[in-house]
Amino acid sequence: MLGRSMSMNALGLTATAISSTGAIGSAAGLPLPLLVGRWSDRVGRTRFLLLSYLASTAGIVLLALATSLWHFWVAVVVSTVGSTISSTVGPALVTDLVPRDTLGRGMGLYSTTGWIGAVIGFASTGHAVQALGMLPTLVASAALPLISIALLLPVHRARRAAGLSVERA
């Protein structure tokens, strides 16, 4: 969000245009949790998480390339798809993987990682933009969801090798 607002401001877009982008992204995300939850039950959670990380990467790349208001709208919709899938399916995957008697701790740890990432991201983004510029910072940010893919693939493979249901993996 910070990068999007800074990019839009640098292009001279108005406060109304900047806030319209947030509204469009939020509206696009409204029906997704209901659909994604149902689909992930059928297709598989890790597949949907992989899709969310790809969408997040695409959204960041589109943001880096955006030069007009409608470009930002497209970037935020794609990013919203990624973040909505992740926030819907991620906790469901945790409940699939963590034993019931430690589920509270597992969910707490999962939730905490997001907050840690947000703190690090917000704390470092301003410094990175000042040191590198907006475009290199966004390009580096686009690599982060790809790292998430690399971390998630072994979970998917291990569940498949163990003979656990891929539909729920």
C-alpha positions as CSV (number, residue, x, y, z in Angstrom):
1,M,0.0,0.0,0.0
2,L,2.8,2.4,0.9
3,G,4.5,1.8,-2.5
4,R,1.3,2.2,-4.4
5,S,0.5,5.5,-2.7
6,M,4.0,6.8,-3.1
7,S,4.0,5.8,-6.8
8,M,0.6,7.5,-7.4
9,N,1.7,10.6,-5.6
10,A,4.9,10.8,-7.6
11,L,2.8,10.8,-10.8
12,G,0.8,13.7,-9.5
13,L,-2.5,11.8,-9.0
14,T,-5.0,13.4,-6.7
15,A,-6.0,12.1,-3.2
16,T,-9.3,11.1,-4.7
17,A,-7.6,9.0,-7.4
18,I,-5.4,7.4,-4.8
19,S,-8.3,6.5,-2.5
20,S,-10.4,5.3,-5.5
21,T,-7.7,2.6,-6.1
22,G,-8.1,1.3,-2.5
23,A,-11.9,1.3,-2.9
24,I,-11.7,-0.7,-6.2
25,G,-9.3,-3.2,-4.7
26,S,-11.6,-3.7,-1.7
27,A,-14.7,-4.1,-3.9
28,A,-12.9,-6.7,-6.0
29,G,-12.0,-8.7,-3.0
30,L,-15.5,-8.8,-1.4
31,P,-16.8,-12.0,-3.0
32,L,-13.4,-13.8,-3.1
33,P,-13.3,-15.4,0.4
34,L,-16.5,-17.3,-0.2
35,L,-15.4,-18.5,-3.6
36,V,-11.8,-19.3,-2.7
37,G,-12.7,-21.2,0.4
38,R,-15.0,-23.5,-1.5
39,W,-12.6,-23.9,-4.4
40,S,-9.6,-24.7,-2.1
41,D,-11.6,-27.5,-0.6
42,R,-11.9,-29.1,-4.1
43,V,-8.7,-28.2,-5.8
44,G,-6.2,-28.0,-2.9
45,R,-4.9,-25.4,-0.5
46,T,-1.3,-25.4,-1.6
47,R,-2.2,-24.9,-5.2
48,F,-4.3,-21.9,-4.2
49,L,-1.6,-20.5,-2.1
50,L,0.9,-20.9,-5.0
51,L,-1.7,-19.0,-7.1
52,S,-1.9,-16.3,-4.5
53,Y,1.9,-15.8,-4.5
54,L,1.9,-15.6,-8.3
55,A,-0.9,-13.0,-8.2
56,S,1.0,-11.0,-5.6
57,T,4.1,-11.0,-7.7
58,A,2.1,-10.0,-10.8
59,G,0.4,-7.2,-8.8
60,I,3.7,-5.8,-7.6
61,V,5.2,-5.9,-11.2
62,L,2.1,-4.2,-12.6
63,L,2.4,-1.6,-9.8
64,A,6.0,-1.0,-10.8
65,L,5.0,-0.5,-14.4
66,A,1.9,1.7,-13.7
67,T,1.8,5.1,-15.3
68,S,-1.9,6.0,-15.2
69,L,-4.8,5.6,-12.9
70,W,-6.3,2.6,-14.6
71,H,-3.0,0.8,-14.4
72,F,-3.0,1.2,-10.7
73,W,-6.6,-0.2,-10.6
74,V,-5.5,-3.3,-12.5
75,A,-2.5,-3.7,-10.2
76,V,-4.5,-3.4,-7.0
77,V,-7.2,-5.9,-8.2
78,V,-4.5,-8.5,-9.1
79,S,-2.8,-7.8,-5.7
80,T,-6.2,-8.1,-3.9
81,V,-6.7,-11.5,-5.5
82,G,-3.4,-12.6,-4.2
83,S,-3.8,-11.3,-0.7
84,T,-7.4,-12.5,-0.4
85,I,-6.5,-16.0,-1.4
86,S,-3.6,-16.1,1.0
87,S,-5.6,-14.7,3.9
88,T,-8.4,-17.2,3.3
89,V,-6.6,-20.3,2.4
90,G,-3.5,-19.9,4.6
91,P,-5.3,-20.4,7.9
92,A,-7.2,-23.4,6.4
93,L,-3.9,-25.0,5.5
94,V,-2.6,-24.5,9.0
95,T,-5.7,-26.3,10.4
96,D,-4.9,-29.2,7.9
97,L,-1.3,-29.5,8.9
98,V,-1.2,-28.8,12.7
99,P,-2.4,-31.4,15.2
100,R,-5.7,-30.4,16.8
101,D,-4.2,-30.2,20.4
102,T,-1.6,-27.5,19.2
103,L,-3.9,-25.7,16.7
104,G,-4.1,-22.6,18.8
105,R,-0.4,-22.2,19.0
106,G,0.0,-23.1,15.3
107,M,-2.6,-20.4,14.3
108,G,-0.9,-17.9,16.6
109,L,2.5,-18.6,15.0
110,Y,1.0,-18.3,11.5
111,S,-0.7,-15.0,12.3
112,T,2.4,-13.6,14.0
113,T,4.6,-14.2,10.9
114,G,2.3,-11.9,8.9
115,W,2.6,-9.1,11.5
116,I,6.4,-9.6,11.6
117,G,6.5,-9.3,7.8
118,A,4.4,-6.2,7.9
119,V,6.6,-4.5,10.5
120,I,9.8,-5.3,8.6
121,G,8.2,-4.3,5.3
122,F,6.9,-0.9,6.5
123,A,10.1,-0.2,8.4
124,S,12.4,-1.0,5.4
125,T,10.3,0.3,2.5
126,G,11.0,3.9,3.1
127,H,14.7,3.3,3.5
128,A,14.8,1.2,0.4
129,V,12.9,3.8,-1.7
130,Q,15.3,6.5,-0.5
131,A,18.4,4.5,-1.2
132,L,17.4,2.7,-4.4
133,G,14.3,4.4,-5.8
134,M,10.8,3.2,-6.3
135,L,11.3,0.9,-9.3
136,P,14.1,-1.2,-7.8
137,T,12.3,-1.4,-4.5
138,L,9.2,-2.8,-6.1
139,V,11.2,-5.2,-8.2
140,A,12.9,-6.5,-5.1
141,S,9.5,-6.7,-3.4
142,A,8.2,-8.8,-6.3
143,A,10.7,-11.5,-5.4
144,L,9.3,-12.0,-1.9
145,P,6.2,-13.9,-3.0
146,L,8.4,-16.1,-5.2
147,I,10.4,-17.0,-2.1
148,S,7.1,-18.0,-0.5
149,I,6.5,-20.3,-3.4
150,A,9.9,-21.9,-2.8
151,L,9.0,-22.4,0.9
152,L,5.6,-23.8,0.2
153,L,6.5,-26.4,-2.5
154,P,8.2,-28.8,0.0
155,V,5.0,-28.8,2.1
156,H,3.0,-29.8,-1.0
157,R,5.5,-32.5,-2.1
158,A,5.7,-33.9,1.5
159,R,1.9,-34.2,1.7
160,R,1.8,-35.9,-1.7
161,A,4.6,-38.3,-0.8
162,A,3.0,-39.2,2.5
163,G,-0.2,-40.1,0.6
164,L,-2.2,-37.4,2.3
165,S,-5.0,-35.9,0.3
166,V,-3.7,-33.5,-2.3
167,E,-7.2,-32.0,-2.6
168,R,-6.8,-30.6,0.9
169,A,-3.1,-29.9,0.6
